[in-house]
């Protein structure tokens, strides 16, 4: 039987109910996927029309299964167009596997919805770059070819050239190199320098920002908001100018780093900034949500902070480092979640298990990085320490800690709290330290274990928050208990980080044979 005859046989099958129609639709997809050179025959065209017309009546799970089944085949463009008109949850496998010329991609995307176009442009950034490079685009006024050179059209560039031109986010090695550069820079600034124009008193050297899908800044932390909210990183407007590589990176949803942003006027944030940003996508459906990042500038020596070998003496540098570590770490989490969720098709069980482990450990690291960011924020904001009643604070945390213990099958007993044990500390920092300590200990406890939490007076005018040491942590020396830097050793990893936070607050962690205590000087 000829190929066209098989297609006609399926097309002529009666579909008396929804089930029969779905079976016929699946058979048509399987046959057209194997059409090869017959893909332009009248019968294939008729089959494609039937697939397109009946798709809304076929369950999404069946459409997705059909797409996964034929994704590895060289599909006719007409069938790809049918899938491109569907949801990304259905079309993602065939679009990710497709290999088309730029002109074919443009024809395919002409009939696709916005979400599918974003998905394809994420896989093939050169498609969005080609659109951004059209003569009508504002960026052409900002980009000049080097003398004696011409800008090649994206279609004329080799894949290697396109990769070379594509904006890239910082890798972990980039972060290490940047730390070294900043260390050398701080050493250089320690030497006498020529006086530059003085910045306004209180002018910030760093701020964090977020923007929405349109590119307009919608959130600011660390600088006056009025002069920055509403300014766009996707184009030049309102007197502000943004570097061409930021505009291009925004067009292809790529990270960018150390690019120029000039804010007009004579306010606290006026002048030139170096901005870095990374795109954000909705974890549920992959929708582009905008960018988040940081902005830095070098202030004249008169307003610079005194440098110190201690990173916390320069909290702005630490917060910048936190952001740059988050960039590759979020990328790792994103790719691992794609594998674990099988968003681009089936994945082997071992790969999914490994991806799930990566996601879990990466989230542990993110929690640790957030602690560093919080510590730097406390230092950079010159927070005034308040008198905090430890007994009241632990009582307030009690319900959350008991809920955590119940989930682990652990019994947590809170002893009557001694009142009027006050310490001078930033309240949110005290809350975080105590919760981190207790949650790490609860996580290490085995099912059925009983832990006791109390607040006590300590020797030499100190006070202590004490929690029972679980069986899994008994027998460990104080060095072993607080020395782990590996996130797979989760309880001791968190205890190490908690000790670091405690030191920032002027407190310490101490371990006895049967308990772990947070020791704080009494106010």
N, C-alpha and C positions, 0 to 999 in steps of 0.2 A: 504494500500500500504506500502510495506516495505521501510525502509530508503534508501537502495541501489537502489531500483526501482525509488524512487523520484529523486535521484541524476542522474540516467541514463536518466530519462525523460528530465531533464534540459540540460544534456550534449548533447542529441540528438536534441534539439531545433535548428532550423536553425537561423543563425545570418546574415541576408541579408544586414544590414547596421550597422553603428557605434552605433546607439541607441540600436538596438536589442542586439548587442554584450555586451554593458554596462549593460543592464538589466539582461542578462544571467550571467554575471560575478558577479553581486550583489546577484543574487539568489544562485549561487554556494557558495559564501562566507557565506551567512546566513545558508545554509544547512550544510556545513562542520563545521561551528562553533558549531553546535549541534550534531556532529558525536559521541561524547562520546567514548565508547569502540570500535566503528566501525572505529576509525580513521586510522587503518592500513589496512583496507580492500582494495582490488584492485580498487574498484570503487572510494573510497575516494582518493587514490593515483592518479587516473586518473583525478579527479576533481581538486586536488591541482596542477597538471601539467597544466591544462587548466587555472586556476586562475593565475599562475605564467606567463604563456605565453601571456595572454590577458591583464595583468595589464598595460603595457605601452600604450595601446590603450584606456584606461579608464581615464576620466578626474580626475585630482588630487582631486577636491572637492568631487566627488563621492566616490573615494577611502577613503578619510578622513572620510566621513559620514558613510561609511560601517564599518570602524574601530571603530568609536565611538559607533555604534549600537551594536557591539558584544564584546566590551571591558570587560563588566562585566561577560562574560561567561568563563568557564574553557576551553580555546581553545586548540585544538590539536597542538602539537609541529610543525607539518608541516605547519599549517596555520600561526603560529607565525613566522616561518622562511620566509614565503612569505612576511609578513608585515615588518619584520626586514630588508629585502632587499630594502624596499621603503624608501622615505624621512622621517626624523623624524616628519615633519608636518603631515604625514599620520600615521606613526607607533606609535607615542608617547602614545596615549591612551591605546593601547593594551599592549605595553611594560611596561608602568607604572603599569598596573593592573595585569600583569602576575606574577604567583608565581611558580618558578621553582627551581629545585635543581642546585647546582653549576655546575655539569657536563652538565646539560641541557643548562644552560646559556652559557657555553663555546662553546657547539655545535651550539647554536643559533648565537652567535657572530662571529663564523668562517666565515659565509657567509654574514655578514653585512658590510656596508661601515664604514669608519672611524668616520663619524659624528654620526651614530647610536651607534657605540661602545662607544663613549664618553658620549652619552646621558645615556646609560644603566649603565656605570661605575659611572656616577654621582649619579644615583639612588641607585646603589649597590656598594659602595666603596670597599667592601671586594673582589670583582672580580678583580679589579685592584691591590689591596693589595696582592692577591694570586700570580698574575703575577710578582709583584715586589719582592716577597719573594722566587722566584725560585733560585736554587743553582747557576745558571749562572749570577745572578744579582750581581752587585758590592756591594750592601748593605749588603750581607751576610758576607763580610769581615769586616764590621764595627759593626755588631750586635752580641753580645755574650749573651747567656742565663745566668740567675743568677745561682750561684752554687746550684746544686741539682735540677735544673728545666730544662725542655725541652720546646722548642718553638713548640707550637701546630700548625698544619696546619690550614689555615683559614676555610677549610671545617669541621674540627673537633671542632672548637670553637662554643660556644653557641652564639646566637644573642647578649646577654648581654655582653659577653666577647668581641665580635667584636666592640660593641659600646664603650666599655671601652678603647679599644686600638686605636680607631679611633681618629685622630687629630681633635681638636675642636678649633673654633675661639673664640675670646673674647666676652663674653656677656656683657650687660650693667653693671651688678653687678661686673663682672671682672674689668671693667674700673674703677668703683668707688673704688674697693679695691686697684687697682694699683695706683690711685691718692694718697690714704692714705699711701701706702708703699713709694712712692716717697717723700711725705711730711716728713715722718719719716727719710728717707734717707738724705734729705737736712739738717734736724735738726742735725743728727749725724755727717755729714760732717762739720758742723759749729764748732765742737769741734776740738782741736788740733789733728792732725793725723800724723803717721809716714810718712816720705817722701818716695815716690816711685820713680821709674825710670822716669826721666823727658821726656815728649813727645816733639817731634820736634815743634818749634814755628809755630803757625798757624795750628796745627793738628786739624781736625774737630772732634766733639763728636757725630755728627748725620748727616746722609745723607738719602735722599729719592732715591728709585730705582724702575725701572720697567724692566721686562724681557718679551721676546716673548714666543711662544708656545714651543720652544726648551729648554727653561730654561736659556738661555744666557742673561746676563744683557745688556740692550740696551740703558738705559737712567739713568742718575745720576744727582742729584741736591744737592749741599751742600758739595761736596768733589771733589778732582781732578778726572777727568773721566778716564784718561789713564790707571791707575792701576786697574780699576774696570770693564770697558766695556769689554764684551766678557767672563767674568768669569761666570761659570754656577752654579745655585743652584740645578740642577737636578743630578749632579754627581761631583766627585772630579777630578779636572784636573788643569794643569798649576801651580802646586804647592800649590794651595789653597785647603782648606778642608771645607766641609760643613757637619753639623750634620746629622746623619742618619734619624732623624724625619723629616727634611726638604725634604730629598730625597723621603721618603715614602709619605709625604703630597703632594708633587708634582705629584707623580704617581697617586694619587686618586683625584687630584684637590681640596685639602682641605686647609683651612687656617693653618698657623703655627705661633708661637709666642716665642720670646726670645730664639731662637736657635743659636748655635755657627756657625760663619763663620770666618775662619782664612785666612788672606791675607798675603802671604809671602813677604819678602824683608824688606827694612828699610826706605820706603817712608812715606809720611804723613798719608796714610791710612793703613799701615802695622800693623799687630797684630790681636787680637781677637775682633770680633764684635758680638753683639746680634742682630739678624735680625728677623723681623716679616713681614709676607706677607699674602695677600688675593688673591684668584684667580679672574680673570676678564673674563667675557663672553660677546660676542657680543649680545646686546639686540635684534637685528633683527632676528638672526637665532640660537643663543645659542652656537656658536662656541667658543671654548676655545682660549683666546687671550694672556694668559700668567699670570703673577703675578705683583702686585705692593705692595710696602711696605716701611719700614724704617729700618735703622740700627743704633744702639746705642753702645757706649762704655763709660766706666768710665775713665776719664783722671785723672792723679795724681793731688793732691791738688794744685801744683804750677801752673797748667794751667786751673783749674776749675774757672768758673765764680763765682763772689760773689753772695751768695744766698740772697733771699728776699722773704717776704711773698707774694709779688705781683707776680702773674704768669708771667707777662710780663718781670719781671726781669730775668726770665729763659726761653727765647723764645724756646729753644730746647725742654724743657719739655712740653711747650704748643703745639708745633708742633707734638710731640709724642702723646699727648692726643687727638689732632684733628684726627690723623690717627686711633687711637683706637676707637673713637666714630664712625668714618666713616665705620669701618668694620661691626659691627652689623646693622648699619643703611642701608648700601648697601644691606645686606642680606634681610632686611625687604622690601626694595623697590623691590628686585628681586622676592620674593615670591608673593608680592602684584600684580606685573605686570603679573606673571604667571596666577593668578586668574582672573585679569581684562581682559587679552587677551585670556582666555580660551584655553591656550596652551595644557593642559592635558585633554581637554574635556569640555562639557557644565558646566557652573556654574550658580547658581541662581542669578537673577537680583540684589537682595539686597546684596549678597556677592560681586558682581562685583562693585556696587556703593560704598560699603564700602572700597573695595580694591583701587578704584580710588581715594577716599578721602585720604587714607593712603599714596598713591604715591605722591599726591599733597603736603600734609603736610611734608612728608619726604624730598621732594625736597626743600621746604622752609628751613628746618633745614640744609640741605646740603649747601644752599646758605649762611646761617649764619655761618656754620663751615668754609666755604671757606674764609669768612671775617676774622675770628679768625686766620686762617692759614696765610692769607696775612699780618695781623698785626704782627704776630710773625716773619714772613719773613722780614718785614721792620726793626724790632728791631735787629734780628740776623745778618742782612747784614750790620748794621751800615750805613744805607743809608744817604747820604749827602743831606740835604734839599736844594732845589733850590728856586730861586725867581720866583713865578708863578703869572701871571696876571690873576686875577679872572674873569675880564670881558671877556677876550679872551677865557678862559676855558669854561665859561658858553655858549658863542656863539658857540664854537665847539661842545658842547653837545646838542645844541638846536634842530637840525634835529632829533636826536634819541628820545629826549623827546617829540617832537611834534608828531612823528610817534606813540609813545606809547599812547599819549593822544587821537589821532584820533581813535585808536582801541577801546578806552573806550567811545567814543562819547563826549569827553571833549575838550573844546577850551583852548589852552595854548597860552597866549600872553607873548612875551618876550620884556620887556621895553628896551629902548636904554641903553647900558651898559656904566657905568663910567669907563674910562680907567685909567691906571697907578695905579690901586689898587693892589699892590703886597704883597704877603705873602710868608714866608719862610716855605715850606712844600715839601714833596716828591710828585712829580706831579701825579703819578698813584694813590696815596692815596687820594689826593684832588679830582681827577676825580671820584673815587669810592664813596667818601662821598657825593658829590653833586648829583650824579646820584641816589644813594640809597634814599636820602632825597626826591628828586623830584618824583621818581617813586612811593614811598610809598604814597605821597600826591595825586598823580594822580589816584592811585588805589582806594583811599578812596572816590574820587569825583564821583558824580552821573552823569548820562548821561545828557548832555546839560549844565553842569556847566562851568563857565568861571574862569580860574586861571591866575594869573599874576606872572611872574618870573622876578626878577631884582637883580642887584648888586649895593649896595649903600655904601656910607661912613657912618661909625657908630661913636658913641661918644667915647671919650678917645682914639683916634688914633687906631680905629678898622675899619674893613670893614665887610659887611654882604651880604650873598646871601639869598634873601627873596622870599618866595612863599606864595600865598594866602592859608589860611586855609579853606578846603572844609566844606560844611554844616555838613557832617557826623562827623567831628571832632570838631565842634564848641560847646562850652559849657563844654568841658572837661578841667579839671584843668591840670596844667603842670605835676603834678604827674601822673594823669590818662593817659595823652598823651604819656608819656615816660616810663610807668611802666610795660606794658604787656610783660610777658615772654611766652605767649601761641601763637604758630604759627597759630591757627585758628583765632586769632584776627590779621590778617595779617598786616594792615597798622600800628597799634601801635607797633606790634612786630618789624617791620622793623625800625620804628622810634627809638625804644629803642636801637637796634643794631647800628643804624647810630650815635646815641649820643655817644656810646662806641667808635666807630671809630674816631669820632670828638675829643674826649678827648685824644686819642693816638696822634693826630696831634696837640694838644695844643689848640684846638678850643672848642666850645660849641654850644648846640642848645638852643634857647630861643623861647618862644611862647607868642604871644599877643592875643588879642581877635579875630583878623581877619587874622593873619599870623604866619608863623613859619620861623625862621631865623637861619642860620648858621653864627655864629659870630667868626671871626678870627682876631688875632692881626696883624696889618699892619707892614710890614718889614721896 
